[in-house]
Structures are given as C-alpha cells and as structure tokens.
Amino acid sequence: MKKIGYAIALAIVSSLGGAMAQNVNILPAPEQLVTGNGSYTLSSGAGIYVDNKLQRNVAETFISDYRAFSGVNLEMTGKKSASIRLVTDKTMEPEAYRLKVDSDGITIVAGAENGFFYALQSLRLAAGVEHKDEIPFMEISDSPRFEYRGLMLDVSRFFMPKEDVMKVIDCMSMLKLNKLHLHLTDDNGWRLEIKKYPKLTEVGAWRVNRKQELFCDRRNPLPGEPTPIGGFYTQEDMKEIIAHAQKRCVEIIPEIDMPAHSNAALAAYPHLACPTVDKFIGVLPGLGGANADIIYCAGNEEVFSFLQGIIDEVVELFPSKYIHLGGDEAWKTHWEKCPKCQARMKEEGITHVEELQGYFMARMSKYVQSKGKTVMGWDELTNSTIPEGAIIYGWQGMGNAALKAAKQGHKFIMTPARLLYLIRYQGPQWFEPTTYFGNNTLKDIYMYEPVQSSWEEGYEDLLMGIQGSMWTEFCNSTKDVTYQIFPRLAAVADVAWTTKGKKDWAGFVKSLDNYLYHLDAKGIIYSEAMYNIQHKCTAENGTLNLQLECERPDVVIRYTTDGTEPDSNSEIYNDFLTVKNKCTVKSATFVNNRKMGKTLTLDLGWNKATAKKVISKNITDKLLTNGVRGSLKQSDFEWTEWYTKDESSFVVDLEDVNTVNKVVIGCLTNYGMGVHKPSSISIDLSEDGKDYICVAERKFSKDEIFKEGNYIENITFDFEKCDKVRYIRVRATDAGMNPENHLRPGQQSRYRFDEIMVF
C-alpha cells in the first residue's frame, strides 16, 4: 500500500484560502496544511483501527461513504498497524483534529467524535479524482472558526422527501457544517406529525395545486377545493432523519413558527385565529396576500395550551438543545381590532401592539426553557422585549438587527438575506430559474465577513456563527432545491470554518471543483452559474460600452459580434467592447478551449435614442438607452424602476436635431411582485430643452394596469412627424395602491421601463 518516496514540503501552506500544493483540495480550507511528495494508496481490504465505540461509529460511516465514491472496500480491524489509525487526545477541542498521511499510513488524532468525523471528511476530499484510492502525503492541523455552521432548509413551502433531506445532510456534513435548521411550519404547509393534534397533518400538510404558476402569482384557495399537494414527516420519519444526521455530526434544529406564518395550523384549527377574521382560512399555495395577516390570537388562552402541547412532542422528538420559535413577519392587523387581544393588552398593561408579540414570545419561550431547551428566533424579536436567553438570527438586509440583541447581551447568528439567502439568484439572471430579488453569487458569499469593524466591543464574542438559508417558494422538486443550495453552500462552509481574514478565491474554486465530483457521485443537481457571464452595457457619448465578467478567475471569455456561436477560435475578451451600430454579441467562457458556461446572447438594437444621454433623478437612467432589452427577471439589472406616488419624468438628449414620429417604451408587468404600468404616460418634444410640446399621451384603465401575468409590453406612441427635435421628455404618473383583490393589496404599485426607442 505504499507509494514512492515521502518528502515533507519545506513550508507550511497556509491553506486558509484554499491554496494547496500537491493537488490537495479540501473544503473548507484547513487551518494549517503541510504537503509532501507522493501518496498513500487505500486499496480494498485496507484496515481502520479504532479504540472506542465513538470512533467506530464515525469509521463505519466513512467506510460506507468512501466505498460509494471510490469503490474501495475498507474494513474495521483490531491491528494498530492498520492503514488508518484513530487516536484519542482528550486535551483537544471537540471539533479539532490532526491528520497525517505518510508512507506508514494515515493517523488521525482528535478529542471527540466530531473531530474524527471532520478529519475523515478531509481525507475523502483529499482523495484523487481520477485515482480515488490515492491520498496525498500531508499533515493537517485544523479547527473551526465558529461553533454554529448551519443550513436552514424550508420544507414547508416545498415538502422534501425524507430520503432527499438525508442526501442534503450527507453533502453538508462533508463540508463540516454542523447545524440543519428545519423550517417545519408556515402558511404553506405543516410538515411534522403531532399526535395530540392530528389535523395539523391531515389538513395543514396539504394545499391546492397551483404549481403551474409562480409562487408570487398564486391565488388563495377557495372552500372545497381539492388539496393534493404536500406531505409530512411522521415522527418515525423524523427519528430516522435525526439518527442519520447524528452519524454525520449534524444537529437538527426544529422551527415551529409563531405567532405568524400560521395559516396551515389555523386551517386545521381555525378557532385559534382572532374572532375578527372573516375570511376562509386555508393552507396557502403562495404569498397569501391579505390572508398572510391571519395569525394566532394572542388573547385566546387556548392558543398557548395548543402550542405548549406541540412543544411537548417536539421536545421529546428532537435531541437538539435548541428550538426555534420563528417570530418573524407578524402582521398585527387583527390583533389591533380583536377584542380578545385588546383585553389581553389591558390585562397585562401593554400599551403597544408590538409589545403584545413580546408577551406572546416571552410566554412561549419560558415554556420551552422549562423543558430544558434554549429558544431561538428571527430578528423581529428585537422589535419588542426580547425573551430572556433567546438567540437571535440576523436576517433582514445585512442582519444588523441582531446587533440590537447583542447590545443586550444575547447570542446571535448571522444569516443576512442580502448575502446568505440561497433563494436569491446565484448568477447572471438571464440563465437562472425565476426567484426573488437580486444576486447572491458564489463569490459574494465566499467574500462575506460576518464580523464588521464597526461592531461594538463584545459583539464578536456573542456571535455563534453563520447560516445559509434556503427558502423554497419557487421549488417544485428536490432538484430545484439542490440547484439553489449547491455549490454556494461550500462558500458558506468556508466562511464559517476558516480563520478570519484569509481569503483565496482562486484556490477556493479549485477545491470546489473537487467537491463537485462528490456531488456528481451522489447524483446531486447543482448550479454551474459560476461559469456564466454577467454583462453591463452603458451608454457613453453616442457609443455603447459593453463589459463582460465571469466570477471564475480561471476562465477565458470568447465572443463574436456577427451572431455566430463562439468557439475556441473566437476573439478573446480582455477589457470592454465598444459598439457603435446594431449587432448581436455572443459570448461564453472557456477552459483549455472547452466551453464551460452558457452562451450569453445580447441583441444590441439601435435607434435614434440608443447610446444617448438621459437626464433623470433615477440612478439607473442609463439603462433606458443602452440597447439591451430586459428579461422577465425584474431584477436582471436591465430595468429602471420608479417607486413613487408622484409624477416621474426623464429626458433623452438626442444630441442633434432630428425628425421624430414614433416613441416606444418597453414596460414590464410582474403581477405577483406588484410591478405594473403607470396610470398614464406622456411624450413631450423640444428643440432647446426648455419649451416642450406634448405630442402623445396614453392613459390606462385599472383593468389594463392591474392585469395579471408576467410579460413585457412595448407601449407605442405614433404621432405626426416632428422636425427639429433634440429633447424627448417622458412623463409617467403612478397608478397608486394595488387594489384589494390584488395578491399584494394596499401596497404601492411600481413601474419599470427597460428601453426608450425613438424613430
């Protein structure tokens, strides 16, 4: 089993950023790594020696995982001269380990089960890709930065089968992530069997079929509609998931959301809602609109006994020391007018409805704590009195609301939506499945530093760690979920494990490639968005400057301008392209002359307004004349948005006097997100930029404005030919609030233009 000569490298490779010699590619990057020349072969029949039961448990898991990846059959043995030897050193921290591979075999030293498990994951990832039985000579000394290294998985919006959850656990544990936060309850489904309340799964686990529509476009259920979509975990299922996770040193943290996100529970037990609710309560297939304000009644004593009964079974089922109680996004619409809630406020001396939520959460927290568990909750808990001892998850924006909790001495976890929400787009949106908001790319996540220089003294000591959060609104299959999670979860893991201030993006992606082979071996579907090209096209002085960028540092971008498909002989993109006429630019990334990413096609149109200056208060005004049409992805960086109750206007300077008889404006409707046409648009023309004449106007009815769907419309203005036109002013009037029957009732509507075309 020995291979040729062993020679320790002359220097320690600080692999904190992933830069490792001898093709040792491990994620997260180890704290210290010394590499050698040569490798050790683990052939079938090689033995693993352990000296206690805990070591045996992790060794058996490794044998199974390694066999599935490499085909090599390792065996447990009582011989201390075995190929792999596990040695206990109780002076070491529980998650720390030392690993040495030389001509005599593999020695692992750790103080606890976790340390041995993590060492064996490093061993798995260090194995050769082509020769999976070869382990490079090396020495590693390693330990994590944070105690909490997590993934949140929303199984309410999309119910993920038990077997698929366990596959995710396999893949996250390989990255040394140690917490799986399961979002088990929400408006869209109750996913855990509670024996005391069987209707929670008989009714609450099932919803109407709206899968043909995007989550944000789904209408609420009607009484009597069939509810075929859903599922739940029996308590036996959950025990199996927990046991599987324990073998891989992953702690399952259950979340029972309250007082909001409770439509699924209230569909089963509607008497627990406020008596002021006059709408049908059903399990929501989408956002829910006004129905999302139906929450547990804080004045109903039976609500608390009901939730305590649920907690009793959750406590017995989950060995975790934590229970997450949610506490987020609770609309107080009904509490404000509910006689029971108002009576509760008077009885408790509560003067503000937000403090009624503080009362609600404090009461439930005390009950959880009486069972010996620690309470966790989202950062909305900082809007009122924070329950004593609660751990806060900072999620809104950059997660800074959690610092309000830290100021009061609470521990906290960072999972900022702006960077660690895996529901967001992970690459150029033109290639990605539809979801919410902007981009959280692989590189964005990798470069995240949770501890900021502006933090007050002591905050860092209260930070337990970080979590990537996967919300599943737009997922209809397990493939949809894993596509969003991977490979970005590897970046989450690296941030959570690796010492602060040590980043090596180029080294990270090389190590990532090695991890992806393991995902391939498990049949996991993951995104390759990191190979796709993001564009930026800017109008400057009558020309278009086109910038192309890929976050992978090891690719070459090749392009064509004649509409043909780029190949290994096409021009190499270096800086930017200057475009002066209508053309089609196609580009793609290549590694060793092999095409890697998808082809980006930009049909750069040209008209009298293209590349001309726009005068506007909107910071994205240059998008209006950059020749690139937007997609149905409203946040694809090609739409200029107005979100105002006032008239908005912009002016296009054609730079020279022209003859004009037509103006076309590209306008987006995205009903589910409240993006609609304005109520009116006017076109004004001027020669000097001072005196304008209105030549066309369009007014739209409420039915035209608030039409359902997701589509792009060219709003055309034809008028008599006008000479001596240099300036074109567009005035748009906001459509006001979305109507009551809208999926976003009462919210301010907004409008988005992608291009103004002048002929």
MARBA-994900 format. One record per residue (C-alpha): x, y negated, z negated; residue in one letter. Coordinates in steps of 0.2 Angstrom, whole numbers, plus 5000, padded with zeros to 4 digits. Each point is the difference from the previous one (the first is absolute). Last residue first. Example, Ala and Ser with C-alpha at 12.3 -4.5 7.8 and 13.67 -1.06 7.14 Angstrom:
506850054964s499450174997a
// end
This chain:
481147175173f500349994981v500250164989m499949984981i500750154991e499750114984d498649914992f499350054982r498549954991y499550014982r498450034990s499949954982q499450144989q498150004995g499750175006p501550115006r499250155008l498749875006h498150014996n500249844989e500849895013p501949975002n500349824994m500349865012g500250015019a501549885001d500049875013t501350005014a500849865009r501250035014v501049865007r500850005017i501449875004y500849975017r498549985012v500149885015k498750095010d498450094994c499150135010k498250024994e499950124986f500250184995d500250054982f500450184996t500050104984i501050155003n499450134987e501050124990i499150144991y499750084983n498150034997g498549914993e499349845006k500149864987f500449865013i498850055013e498550044988d500449834991k499949915016s501549935009f500349835007k501249975015r500649835005e500849935016a500749845007v500249894984c501049855005i501649954990y500949844998d501650014990k501050145008g500449905015d499250105014e498650074990s498850155000l498850074986d499450184999i498750044987s499750164990i498550044989s499550114986s501750084998p500250185007k500250134986h501250084989v499150074984g501250154998m498750135004g499349895015y501749985009n499649885014t501549935009l500149855011c501049975016g499749825006i499749965019v500149835007v499549965018k500049855012n501749914998v501149905011t501649964992n501049854992v501650064993d500550074983e498550114999l499849954981d498850124992v499049924986v499350094984f498449984991s499150064984s498349944994e499850034981d499550154990k501750085003t500950165003y500749985017w501150145007e501350005014t500250185007w501550085007e500950064984f499150175000d498949964986s498350015009q500550175007k498849995015l501449945010s500749835004g500449935017r501749945003v500449855011g500749904986n498749865001t498950024985l501350094990l500949834998k498649954988d500550124986t500449864988i498249935002n500049814999k500049985019s500949935015i500450145012v501549995012k499950095017k500750185003a498450055009t498849865001a499949995020k499950195001n501150144998w499850184993g501350104991l499550185001d501050074985l500250195000t500950074985l500550185004t499950124986k501650044990g501450125002m500650005018k501650105002r501549915007n501150044984n498649924990v498749895010f498749884995t498649945012a499649855011s498849955013k499849825006v498649965013t500249835009c499249835002k501449875002n501349914989k500550134988v501649994990t500550164991l500850014983f501650064992d500750175006n498850105010y500850135011i499550015018e499350175006s501150155003n499450114985s498249975005d498749865000p498350035009e499749885014t499049844998g501349895009d500849924985t500950164993t500750034983y501250104989r500249984981i501550104993v499750094983v501150024985d499449854989p498250074999r498949854997e499649975018c500049825007e499549915017l500049825002q499249915015l500249825003n498749935011l500449855011t499249835002g500949914986n499950154987e498550124999a500450144988t499950195003c500450114985k500150195003h500150154988q500750155008i499750184994n501350124993y499549974982m498250045005a500450185000e498650054988s499850164991y499050165003i500650144988i500350175007g501050064986k501650025010a499749835008d499949924983l501750094996h500749935016y499449834995l501150004985y501650015011n499449855010d499849914984l501850024996s500549915016k498649874997v500849974983f501849985006g499549865012a498949914986w501450004987d499349924984k500850004983k499449864990g499050104987k500550184997t499050125011t498650104994w498449895002a500649915015v500650165008d498350094996a499049865008v501150015015a499750185002a498149974998l500149905016r500350165010p498650044997f498549944991i499049935015q500250155011y499750114985t498349934998v499450005018d500750185001k498950044985t498549955010s498749865001n501149864993c499649825002f499549964982e501450114993t500949904988w501850064998m501049904986s501950014998g500449984982q501449924990i500950014984g499749984981m500349814999l500049954982l501949984999d500049905016e498749884992y501249974985g500749835005e498849915012e499950055018w500649875013s501550115005s498750135006q500050194996v499050105012p501349995014e499250055017y501350035014m499450185003y498249945000i500249875014d501150125009k498750135001l498749875006t498649924989n499149915014n498449904999g498250024996f499050155000y499950165011t499950055018t501250145006p501749935006e500849975017f499549815002w500349984981q501949995001p500450104985g499450074983q498349925000y499249994983r499350154991i501750034992l499849864988y501849984993l500449835008l498649875000r498950114989a501350004986p500250164991t501049954985m499850094983i499749914983f500450024982k499149874989h500849874989g498949865002q501149925013k500050175009a498249995002a500149835008k501450085010l498850125007a499149865010a501649995010n499650155010g500749935017m498249975006g498850094988q500850164994w500849994983g499650164991y499749974981i500450114986i498749994985a500749994982g498549894994e498849975013p500349845010i498949854995t499349935016s500749975018n501550114995t498950155003l500049955018e501750085001d499550175002w499950124986g500950134989m499550074983v501150114989t499350174994k499850074982g498150035001k499749844989s501049915014q498750045013v498649944988y501049844996k500249975019s498150025003m499649864987r501449895006a499450025018m498249954997f500549864988y501249935013g498750025013q498849904989l501549874999e499849975018e498149964996v500549854989h499349964983t500250164991i499450004982g499850195000e498149994998e499849865012k501050095013m499150164997r498349915002a500649925016q500550175007c498350084995k499149855008p500950025016c500249835009k501949984999e500450184998w499150025017h501249895010t501650044990k501050085014w501350124993a501550005012e501150104989d499850084983g500850175005g500050114984l501650105003h500350144988i501850034994y500850134989k499850135014s499450174995p498449975010f498550124998l499649974981e500249815001v498950005016v498750104992e499849884985d500249855012i498450055009i499150014983g500749834995q499449935017l498250064996f500049944982s500649835006f498749985013v498650064988e500349844990e499449895015n500649824998g501550035011a499050075014c501150105012y500349925017i498949945015i501049865008d500650115014a498250015006n500249825007a501150075014g500350184997g501850015007l499750175008g499150164998p499249954983l499350134989v498249944997g499149884989i498449935009f499949814995k499149914986d501450004988v499349894985t499950154989p501950014999c500750165006a500150164989l498250045005h500750045017p500850174994y500550095016a500149845011a500749924985l501550115000a500349985019a499749814998n501349984987s501449895008h499749894985a500050034981p501050115002m501250115010d500450184993i501850015005e501050164997p501950014998i500850165007i501850024994e501250065013v501550114994c499850125015r499350154990k498949874991q499249955016a499550185005h499350024982a499049835002i499350055017i499550174993e499149924985k499249885012m499250145010d499450094984e499249834995q499150015017t500749875012y498749915010f499349985018g499449875012g499049975015i498350095003p498849874992t498450015009p499049834999e498550004988g500249834994p501149895012l501950004999p501049855002n500749945017r501750045005r501149875009d501449984987c500350195000f500150015019l498550085009e499850185006q500350064983k498349934994r499450174993n499049964984v500850044983r500450144988w501050024984a498849894990g498550125002v500550174995e501749944994t499449874988l498450094998k500850144990p500349884985y500650114985k501050115012k501049855007i500650065017e501249875007l499849915017r498749874998w499849915017g500049845010n499649874986d501550074990d500750154991t501550115000l501449885004h501450124996l501749934994h501350125004l501649964989k501750085002n500849945016l501650105002k500049995019l499750195002m498649974987s499149895013m500050135013c499450154989d498749884992i499349965017v499950185004k499050034984m498849865005v499850105016d499550164992e498749914989k499149935014p500149815002m498449904997f500149845010f499449844991r500150094983s501650095002v501049844998d501850064998l501249894989m501850055001l501249974986g501749984993r499849964982y501650024989e501049885011f501849995006r500250195001p501650104996s501450085011d501850064999s500350095016i501550105006e500250075018m500550145011f498650015014p498650134998i499850125015e498650125001d498949875010k501250005015h499249895012e499349884987v501450034987g499550014982a500249844990a498149974999l499850174992r501549974988l499349834995s498350094996q501050124990l500749864989a498349934998y499350164993f501550024988f499849834993g498150024998n500250164991e501149924987a501849964995g500950035017a501550085007v499950085018i501550105006t500150065018i501250125007g501950044998d500549915016s499249844994d498349934996v499849904984k498449924994l499749904984r498349964994y498949864992a498150014997e500050064982p501549894995e501650104996m500650064983t499050165002k501250075013d499350155008t500950105014v499150065016l501250105011r499750035019i501150125009s500050124985a501650034989s498949994985k499250165005k498250024994g499249985017t498549915008m500050025019e500249895015l499250055017n500549885014v498749965013g500549824999s498549894996f498850134993a501450094991r500649844992y498349964993d499750184993s501850014992i499849824994f498450044991t500850164992e501549894994a498849874992v499150134990n501650104996r500849844993q498649984988l500150184995k501850004995n501850045005d499949995019v501050085014y499549995018i500650135012g500450015018a499150145009g499649905015s501549895004s500449844991l501549945009t501249874992y500749865009s501649915006g500849844997n499549924984g498849864994t499949914984v498249924997l499549884986q498249944997e499250115012p499049925015a498250054999p500150095012l501550105004i501050015016n501750084998v500749995018n501850014994q500049824995a498549914991m499449835002a498250024992g499949834991g500550064983l501250125008s501549924992s501250115009v501350054987i501750005007a501350125006l498950135006a500250174991i500850135011a499250175002y500750125013g499050115011i498350084996k499650114985k498550125000m
// end
